[in-house]
Amino acid sequence: MSWRVDWQASVGLLGTGLKYLAVTMFVPLFVAVVYMEDIWVFALSIVFVTTLGFALERIDTDPDIGPREALVFVSLAWLTAAVVGTIPYLLAGFGTSSTLADPVNALFESMSGFTTTGATVMGQISLEQHSHALLIWRQLTQWLGGMGIIVLMIAILPEVAVNGAQLMASEAPGPELQKLTPKIAETARVLWLIYFAFTLMYIAVMYGLHLAGFAPNMDLYNAVAHGFTTLPTGGFSPQAESIAYFSAAVQWAAIPFLVVAGVNFALFWHVLKGEVDVMLENTEFRAYAGAIAVTTAVLSLLLVRGAAPPLDIGGVTGGVTENTFRQAAFQIASLLNSTGYATSDFAQWGTHAQVFLLFVMFIGGSAGSTGGGVKVVRWLVVFKAIRRELYTTANPDVVEPVRLSGSVVDEDAVRGIASFTLLYILLFGFSAVFISLDTARIGIELTTLEAVSASLATIGNIGPGFGRLGPFGNYLFFSDASKMLMIFLMWVGRLEIVPVLAVFISVFDRNQ
């Protein structure tokens, strides 16, 4: 089998994408002008990225994108976005003691942003150490990555929309792309409009709480910054204490938006058309909602039984029902769909509670959502396929298809999902072992829970782990080798492995 790829077509289209990525840098440039900080950082970044975009675009001005070129382009687009996303970090950190002045750290932070992972290597997160503009760029990368930079390109660029179906299928989170309208560009615009509307709604609610006196710390800057990172299930915050920095009213108000972010956005399109039953009868949505309800109840019970000590910052106050339930509901809504925000330092909770949260991290959001992880629909198909195998083994004459929402799941899709899930678990296990050994090599003792959570939190695009990787910790102490592996895991995790593997196969294919 040949994997011959027209690289010029993929790279030419990449140049088009970079030109428009440069346009998004006008947002932090505007913030820089408002606060009179780092103006030159973003002005230079825009010039550099625009120039690079025009140069690459000239390699192929009329790219013909087939299925293989689509896979390669999508993979390279996310990698290139992360690389050029480091430019503001490097320029702002030049000549300072900022940890982001180091190229590996800058790439880690940028990849974590675009893939909406939320893991950080920033030594200090504060507006005293970093400019408003640099931190808003950090949040903006998550917003751009949430619904997908390729989906955005298809929505706004006619030259990309021609081959949009192949590109969108290569990037879309989940095993199947749902086409909402006859034209794929219209589908992309619908998804981005819904995403944009929820973001505006979130910002309005948060700033409204501030104006009403229920959220003293949630000023307009923080409302916008968290709007950029909540709907994409990102988890970056300009505050070192994450959402624990804000009032209980803010935390309660954020929970429904966290839940919404993990729902297949195509279902909201049906709701807008008055087809509410489509959402309510969707098997994956019901499983996702059920998983949140059950795991919240279990975690609440663990907290009531003393799984978490009282903490100084956003801690769990034993015996106080509202506090206990709020902590449980927020942590589940945030970790199950891979957001990574926290209202409490769960890295200090008891072992039972931490192992339970580790299990929750494996679930993931819905297909077609901004959530990461394996995805609820894949677990449903895997469990149904296992049950089918057990049943047909006992009843060999019976033909039993796998069904979801009343429809038969194609057998090729079942095999593909089983292969993906196995590959995901193997890569996660290998990476946990490598991180553990590499960290021991540099003389740092890492617990098993820390090593496992480092691997899972990056390949699942979750962000925080346990121990030193907790919600108020960071990944700075790892060696460059482990950081590079985790950068790879974040990239692979966002693209769900297959497109990235396609790039490597096409590079090493001897038939080319």
C-alpha positions as CSV (number, residue, x, y, z in Angstrom):
1,M,0.0,0.0,0.0
2,S,1.4,3.4,-1.0
3,W,1.1,6.5,1.1
4,R,2.3,8.9,-1.7
5,V,1.4,12.4,-0.6
6,D,1.4,15.7,-2.5
7,W,3.4,17.6,0.2
8,Q,3.4,20.8,-1.8
9,A,-0.4,20.9,-1.7
10,S,-0.5,20.4,2.1
11,V,2.3,23.0,2.8
12,G,0.7,25.5,0.4
13,L,-2.6,25.2,2.3
14,L,-0.7,25.5,5.5
15,G,0.5,28.9,4.4
16,T,-3.1,30.1,4.0
17,G,-3.8,29.0,7.5
18,L,-0.9,30.8,9.0
19,K,-1.9,34.1,7.3
20,Y,-5.2,33.9,9.1
21,L,-3.7,32.8,12.4
22,A,-1.7,36.0,12.3
23,V,-5.1,37.9,12.1
24,T,-6.1,36.4,15.5
25,M,-3.0,38.0,17.1
26,F,-4.7,41.4,16.7
27,V,-6.8,40.5,19.7
28,P,-3.8,40.4,22.2
29,L,-2.3,43.4,20.3
30,F,-5.5,45.3,21.1
31,V,-5.2,44.3,24.7
32,A,-1.5,45.3,24.6
33,V,-2.5,48.8,23.4
34,V,-5.2,49.1,26.0
35,Y,-2.8,48.3,28.9
36,M,0.3,49.7,27.1
37,E,2.3,46.4,27.6
38,D,4.2,44.2,25.1
39,I,2.9,46.1,22.0
40,W,6.1,45.3,20.1
41,V,5.8,41.6,21.0
42,F,2.6,41.2,19.1
43,A,3.4,43.6,16.3
44,L,6.5,41.6,15.5
45,S,4.7,38.3,15.9
46,I,2.0,39.4,13.4
47,V,4.7,40.5,10.8
48,F,6.6,37.2,11.2
49,V,3.7,34.9,11.0
50,T,2.1,36.8,8.1
51,T,5.4,36.7,6.1
52,L,5.8,33.0,6.7
53,G,2.2,32.3,5.7
54,F,2.6,34.2,2.3
55,A,5.9,32.4,1.7
56,L,4.5,28.9,2.3
57,E,1.3,29.7,0.3
58,R,3.4,30.4,-2.8
59,I,4.7,26.8,-2.8
60,D,1.3,25.7,-4.2
61,T,-1.3,28.4,-5.0
62,D,-4.0,26.0,-6.1
63,P,-3.6,22.9,-3.8
64,D,-5.6,19.8,-4.7
65,I,-6.3,18.1,-1.4
66,G,-7.1,14.3,-1.4
67,P,-7.7,12.1,1.7
68,R,-4.0,11.6,2.4
69,E,-3.1,15.3,1.9
70,A,-6.0,16.2,4.3
71,L,-4.6,14.0,7.0
72,V,-1.1,15.4,6.5
73,F,-2.3,19.0,6.4
74,V,-4.5,18.7,9.5
75,S,-1.6,17.2,11.5
76,L,0.9,19.8,10.3
77,A,-1.5,22.7,10.8
78,W,-1.8,21.9,14.6
79,L,1.9,21.4,14.9
80,T,2.7,24.6,13.0
81,A,0.1,26.6,15.0
82,A,1.8,25.4,18.2
83,V,5.3,26.3,16.9
84,V,4.4,29.8,15.7
85,G,2.3,30.2,18.9
86,T,5.6,30.2,20.9
87,I,6.8,33.5,19.2
88,P,5.0,35.8,21.7
89,Y,6.2,33.8,24.6
90,L,9.8,33.8,23.4
91,L,9.8,37.5,22.6
92,A,8.1,38.6,25.9
93,G,10.5,36.3,27.8
94,F,13.7,37.5,26.1
95,G,16.1,38.8,28.6
96,T,13.9,38.0,31.6
97,S,13.7,35.1,34.1
98,S,10.4,33.9,32.6
99,T,10.3,30.1,32.2
100,L,8.6,30.7,28.8
101,A,11.9,32.2,27.5
102,D,13.1,28.5,27.1
103,P,12.0,27.2,23.6
104,V,10.9,23.7,25.0
105,N,8.8,25.4,27.7
106,A,7.3,27.8,25.2
107,L,6.4,25.0,22.8
108,F,4.9,23.0,25.7
109,E,2.7,26.0,26.8
110,S,1.7,26.7,23.2
111,M,0.8,23.1,22.4
112,S,-1.1,22.9,25.7
113,G,-3.0,26.0,24.7
114,F,-4.0,25.0,21.1
115,T,-4.9,21.5,22.1
116,T,-6.9,22.8,25.1
117,T,-4.9,20.7,27.5
118,G,-4.3,23.3,30.1
119,A,-1.1,21.8,31.5
120,T,1.4,24.6,32.2
121,V,5.2,25.1,32.7
122,M,4.8,28.7,33.8
123,G,6.7,29.1,37.1
124,Q,4.4,32.0,38.2
125,I,1.0,32.8,36.8
126,S,0.1,36.4,37.7
127,L,-0.5,39.7,36.1
128,E,2.4,41.1,38.1
129,Q,4.8,38.7,36.2
130,H,3.2,38.6,32.8
131,S,1.4,41.2,30.7
132,H,-2.4,41.2,30.2
133,A,-1.8,40.7,26.5
134,L,0.5,37.7,26.9
135,L,-2.0,36.0,29.2
136,I,-4.9,36.8,26.9
137,W,-2.9,35.2,24.0
138,R,-2.5,32.1,26.2
139,Q,-6.3,32.0,26.7
140,L,-7.0,32.8,23.0
141,T,-5.0,29.8,21.8
142,Q,-7.4,27.6,23.8
143,W,-10.5,29.2,22.3
144,L,-9.1,28.8,18.7
145,G,-8.3,25.2,19.4
146,G,-11.6,24.3,21.1
147,M,-13.9,24.0,18.1
148,G,-10.9,23.4,15.9
149,I,-8.7,25.7,13.8
150,I,-9.5,23.6,10.6
151,V,-13.2,23.9,11.2
152,L,-12.7,27.7,11.5
153,M,-10.8,27.8,8.3
154,I,-13.5,25.8,6.5
155,A,-16.1,28.2,7.9
156,I,-14.5,31.4,6.6
157,L,-12.2,30.5,3.7
158,P,-13.8,29.6,0.4
159,E,-10.6,28.1,-1.0
160,V,-10.5,25.7,2.0
161,A,-14.2,24.9,1.9
162,V,-13.8,23.1,-1.4
163,N,-12.1,20.2,0.3
164,G,-13.7,20.9,3.6
165,A,-15.4,17.5,4.2
166,Q,-12.1,15.6,4.0
167,L,-10.3,18.2,6.2
168,M,-13.1,18.3,8.8
169,A,-13.4,14.6,9.0
170,S,-9.7,14.4,9.7
171,E,-9.9,16.9,12.6
172,A,-13.3,16.3,14.1
173,P,-13.3,14.9,17.6
174,G,-14.9,11.5,17.7
175,P,-15.4,8.6,15.3
176,E,-18.0,10.2,13.0
177,L,-18.6,13.6,11.5
178,Q,-22.3,14.7,11.5
179,K,-23.1,16.9,8.6
180,L,-25.8,19.4,9.7
181,T,-26.4,21.1,6.3
182,P,-25.9,20.1,2.7
183,K,-22.7,22.2,2.5
184,I,-19.8,21.4,4.8
185,A,-18.8,25.1,5.1
186,E,-22.3,25.9,6.4
187,T,-22.0,23.1,8.9
188,A,-18.7,24.5,10.1
189,R,-20.2,28.0,10.4
190,V,-23.2,26.6,12.4
191,L,-20.8,24.9,14.8
192,W,-18.6,28.0,15.3
193,L,-21.7,30.3,15.7
194,I,-23.1,28.0,18.5
195,Y,-19.6,27.9,20.1
196,F,-19.3,31.7,19.8
197,A,-22.8,32.3,21.2
198,F,-22.1,30.1,24.3
199,T,-18.8,32.0,24.8
200,L,-20.6,35.4,24.7
201,M,-23.3,34.0,27.1
202,Y,-20.6,32.8,29.5
203,I,-18.8,36.2,29.5
204,A,-22.1,38.0,30.0
205,V,-23.1,35.8,32.9
206,M,-19.7,36.1,34.6
207,Y,-19.4,39.9,34.2
208,G,-23.1,40.2,35.2
209,L,-22.3,38.5,38.5
210,H,-19.5,41.0,39.0
211,L,-21.7,44.0,38.3
212,A,-24.3,42.5,40.7
213,G,-21.8,42.2,43.5
214,F,-21.6,38.4,43.6
215,A,-18.2,38.1,42.0
216,P,-15.8,40.8,43.2
217,N,-12.7,39.3,41.3
218,M,-14.5,38.6,38.1
219,D,-13.9,41.9,36.2
220,L,-14.3,42.2,32.5
221,Y,-10.7,41.0,31.7
222,N,-11.2,37.9,33.8
223,A,-14.7,37.3,32.3
224,V,-13.3,37.4,28.8
225,A,-10.2,35.3,29.7
226,H,-12.3,32.6,31.3
227,G,-14.8,32.7,28.4
228,F,-11.9,31.9,26.1
229,T,-11.0,28.8,28.1
230,T,-14.2,27.3,29.6
231,L,-16.2,26.5,26.4
232,P,-13.2,24.9,24.7
233,T,-12.6,22.8,27.8
234,G,-9.2,24.4,28.1
235,G,-8.5,25.2,31.7
236,F,-5.9,28.0,31.4
237,S,-6.7,30.8,33.9
238,P,-4.8,34.1,34.4
239,Q,-5.1,33.3,38.1
240,A,-2.7,30.8,39.8
241,E,-5.6,29.6,42.0
242,S,-7.7,28.8,39.0
243,I,-11.5,29.1,39.7
244,A,-10.8,28.8,43.4
245,Y,-9.8,32.5,43.2
246,F,-13.4,33.4,42.5
247,S,-16.6,33.3,44.6
248,A,-19.0,30.4,45.0
249,A,-21.5,32.2,42.7
250,V,-18.9,32.1,39.9
251,Q,-18.2,28.4,40.5
252,W,-21.9,27.5,40.5
253,A,-22.5,29.5,37.3
254,A,-19.5,27.9,35.5
255,I,-20.8,24.3,36.1
256,P,-23.6,24.3,33.5
257,F,-21.2,25.7,30.9
258,L,-18.6,23.0,31.7
259,V,-21.3,20.4,31.1
260,V,-22.4,22.1,27.9
261,A,-18.8,22.1,26.6
262,G,-18.7,18.3,26.7
263,V,-22.0,17.8,24.7
264,N,-21.9,17.2,20.9
265,F,-22.5,20.7,19.6
266,A,-24.5,19.3,16.6
267,L,-27.2,18.4,19.1
268,F,-27.7,22.1,20.0
269,W,-28.4,22.7,16.3
270,H,-31.3,20.3,16.6
271,V,-32.5,22.0,19.7
272,L,-32.5,25.4,17.9
273,K,-34.6,23.8,15.2
274,G,-37.1,22.7,17.9
275,E,-36.0,19.1,17.7
276,V,-35.4,18.7,21.4
277,D,-36.2,15.0,21.3
278,V,-33.1,14.4,19.1
279,M,-30.9,15.4,22.0
280,L,-33.0,13.7,24.7
281,E,-33.1,10.4,22.7
282,N,-29.4,10.5,21.8
283,T,-27.7,7.5,23.5
284,E,-24.3,9.3,23.9
285,F,-25.9,12.4,25.5
286,R,-27.9,10.3,27.9
287,A,-24.8,8.3,28.8
288,Y,-22.7,11.5,29.2
289,A,-25.4,13.1,31.5
290,G,-25.8,9.9,33.4
291,A,-22.0,9.6,33.9
292,I,-21.9,13.2,35.3
293,A,-24.8,12.5,37.7
294,V,-23.5,9.2,39.0
295,T,-19.8,10.3,39.4
296,T,-20.9,13.5,41.1
297,A,-23.0,11.5,43.6
298,V,-20.1,9.1,44.3
299,L,-17.6,11.9,44.8
300,S,-20.0,13.8,47.0
301,L,-20.3,10.7,49.2
302,L,-16.5,10.4,49.3
303,L,-16.2,14.0,50.4
304,V,-18.9,13.7,53.0
305,R,-17.0,10.7,54.4
306,G,-13.9,12.9,54.8
307,A,-11.9,12.2,51.6
308,A,-10.6,15.8,51.5
309,P,-9.1,17.8,54.4
310,P,-10.1,21.5,54.9
311,L,-7.9,23.5,52.6
312,D,-6.9,27.2,52.7
313,I,-7.8,27.9,49.1
314,G,-11.2,26.8,47.9
315,G,-11.1,23.8,50.2
316,V,-13.8,21.3,51.1
317,T,-15.4,22.3,54.4
318,G,-16.6,19.1,56.0
319,G,-20.2,19.0,57.1
320,V,-21.2,21.9,54.9
321,T,-23.5,20.4,52.3
322,E,-23.4,23.3,49.8
323,N,-19.6,23.4,49.8
324,T,-19.2,19.6,49.5
325,F,-21.7,19.2,46.6
326,R,-20.3,22.3,44.8
327,Q,-16.7,20.9,45.0
328,A,-17.9,17.5,43.7
329,A,-20.0,18.8,40.9
330,F,-17.4,21.3,39.7
331,Q,-14.5,18.8,39.8
332,I,-16.5,16.1,37.9
333,A,-17.8,18.6,35.3
334,S,-14.3,19.9,34.8
335,L,-12.3,16.7,34.7
336,L,-14.7,14.3,33.0
337,N,-14.7,16.4,29.8
338,S,-11.0,17.3,30.2
339,T,-11.3,21.0,31.1
340,G,-9.0,20.9,34.1
341,Y,-10.3,23.9,36.1
342,A,-10.4,23.4,39.9
343,T,-12.1,24.9,42.9
344,S,-10.0,22.9,45.3
345,D,-6.5,21.3,45.3
346,F,-7.7,17.7,44.8
347,A,-4.1,16.7,44.7
348,Q,-4.3,16.8,48.5
349,W,-7.4,14.6,48.8
350,G,-7.3,11.1,50.0
351,T,-6.1,8.2,47.8
352,H,-9.6,6.8,47.2
353,A,-10.9,10.2,45.9
354,Q,-7.8,10.7,43.7
355,V,-8.0,7.2,42.1
356,F,-11.7,7.8,41.5
357,L,-10.9,11.1,39.7
358,L,-8.3,9.3,37.7
359,F,-11.0,6.9,36.5
360,V,-13.2,9.9,35.7
361,M,-10.5,11.4,33.5
362,F,-10.6,8.3,31.3
363,I,-14.3,8.9,30.3
364,G,-13.9,12.1,28.1
365,G,-16.5,14.3,26.5
366,S,-18.9,13.5,23.7
367,A,-17.9,13.2,20.0
368,G,-18.4,16.5,18.3
369,S,-17.8,18.4,21.6
370,T,-14.7,20.4,22.6
371,G,-13.9,17.8,25.3
372,G,-10.9,15.5,25.1
373,G,-10.3,11.9,26.2
374,V,-11.4,8.7,24.7
375,K,-15.0,10.0,24.3
376,V,-18.3,8.6,25.7
377,V,-19.4,7.2,22.3
378,R,-16.3,5.0,22.0
379,W,-16.8,3.5,25.5
380,L,-20.4,2.7,24.6
381,V,-19.4,1.0,21.4
382,V,-16.6,-1.0,23.1
383,F,-18.9,-2.1,25.9
384,K,-21.7,-3.1,23.5
385,A,-19.2,-4.9,21.2
386,I,-17.9,-6.9,24.2
387,R,-21.4,-7.7,25.3
388,R,-22.2,-8.8,21.7
389,E,-19.2,-11.1,21.6
390,L,-20.2,-12.7,24.9
391,Y,-23.8,-13.2,23.8
392,T,-23.0,-14.6,20.3
393,T,-20.4,-17.0,21.8
394,A,-23.2,-18.5,23.9
395,N,-25.6,-18.2,20.9
396,P,-23.5,-18.8,17.7
397,D,-26.6,-18.8,15.4
398,V,-27.7,-15.3,16.4
399,V,-26.7,-12.2,14.4
400,E,-26.4,-9.3,16.9
401,P,-25.4,-5.8,15.5
402,V,-24.1,-3.0,17.7
403,R,-26.7,-0.3,17.9
404,L,-26.6,3.4,19.1
405,S,-29.6,5.7,19.2
406,G,-31.6,3.0,17.4
407,S,-29.2,2.8,14.5
408,V,-26.8,0.0,13.6
409,V,-23.1,0.9,13.9
410,D,-21.1,-0.1,10.9
411,E,-18.8,-3.1,11.6
412,D,-15.8,-1.1,10.2
413,A,-16.6,1.6,12.6
414,V,-16.7,-0.9,15.5
415,R,-13.3,-2.3,14.5
416,G,-11.9,1.2,14.1
417,I,-13.1,2.3,17.6
418,A,-11.7,-0.9,19.2
419,S,-8.3,-0.3,17.5
420,F,-8.2,3.4,18.6
421,T,-9.1,2.5,22.2
422,L,-6.4,-0.2,22.3
423,L,-3.8,2.2,20.7
424,Y,-4.7,5.0,23.1
425,I,-4.3,2.7,26.2
426,L,-0.9,1.3,24.9
427,L,0.4,4.8,24.2
428,F,-0.8,6.0,27.6
429,G,0.9,3.0,29.4
430,F,4.2,3.3,27.5
431,S,4.4,7.1,28.1
432,A,3.7,6.7,31.9
433,V,6.6,4.2,32.1
434,F,9.0,6.5,30.1
435,I,8.1,9.6,32.2
436,S,8.7,7.6,35.4
437,L,12.1,6.3,34.3
438,D,13.2,9.6,32.7
439,T,12.3,11.5,35.9
440,A,14.2,9.0,38.0
441,R,17.2,9.5,35.7
442,I,17.4,13.2,36.6
443,G,17.1,12.4,40.3
444,I,13.5,13.3,41.0
445,E,11.3,10.8,42.7
446,L,7.9,10.5,41.0
447,T,5.0,8.6,42.5
448,T,3.1,6.1,40.4
449,L,0.0,8.3,40.6
450,E,2.0,11.3,39.4
451,A,3.5,9.4,36.5
452,V,0.2,7.9,35.4
453,S,-1.6,11.2,35.7
454,A,1.1,13.0,33.7
455,S,0.6,10.6,30.8
456,L,-3.2,10.6,31.0
457,A,-3.5,14.4,31.6
458,T,-1.5,15.1,28.4
459,I,-2.8,12.5,26.0
460,G,-6.3,13.1,27.2
461,N,-5.8,16.9,26.9
462,I,-7.0,17.2,30.5
463,G,-4.2,19.4,32.1
464,P,-3.8,18.9,35.8
465,G,-2.8,15.6,37.3
466,F,-2.0,14.6,40.9
467,G,0.8,15.4,43.4
468,R,3.1,18.0,42.0
469,L,1.0,18.1,38.8
470,G,-2.2,19.1,40.7
471,P,-4.4,22.0,39.8
472,F,-2.2,24.5,41.6
473,G,1.1,22.8,40.5
474,N,2.9,22.7,37.1
475,Y,5.0,20.5,34.8
476,L,8.1,22.7,35.0
477,F,10.3,20.2,36.9
478,F,10.3,17.5,34.1
479,S,13.3,17.1,31.9
480,D,13.2,18.3,28.3
481,A,12.9,14.7,27.1
482,S,9.7,14.1,29.1
483,K,8.3,17.5,28.1
484,M,8.9,16.7,24.4
485,L,7.1,13.4,24.9
486,M,4.2,15.2,26.5
487,I,4.1,17.8,23.7
488,F,3.8,14.8,21.3
489,L,1.0,13.3,23.5
490,M,-1.0,16.5,23.5
491,W,-0.7,16.7,19.7
492,V,-1.7,13.1,19.2
493,G,-4.4,13.3,21.8
494,R,-6.1,16.3,20.1
495,L,-6.0,14.7,16.7
496,E,-7.0,11.3,18.1
497,I,-3.8,9.5,16.9
498,V,-4.7,8.5,13.3
499,P,-3.8,11.8,11.4
500,V,-0.4,12.0,13.2
501,L,0.4,8.4,12.4
502,A,-0.5,9.1,8.8
503,V,2.2,11.8,8.7
504,F,4.8,9.4,10.0
505,I,3.8,6.7,7.6
506,S,3.9,9.1,4.6
507,V,7.4,10.3,5.6
508,F,8.9,6.9,5.9
509,D,7.0,5.2,3.0
510,R,9.6,3.7,0.7
511,N,7.3,3.8,-2.3
512,Q,7.5,7.6,-2.5
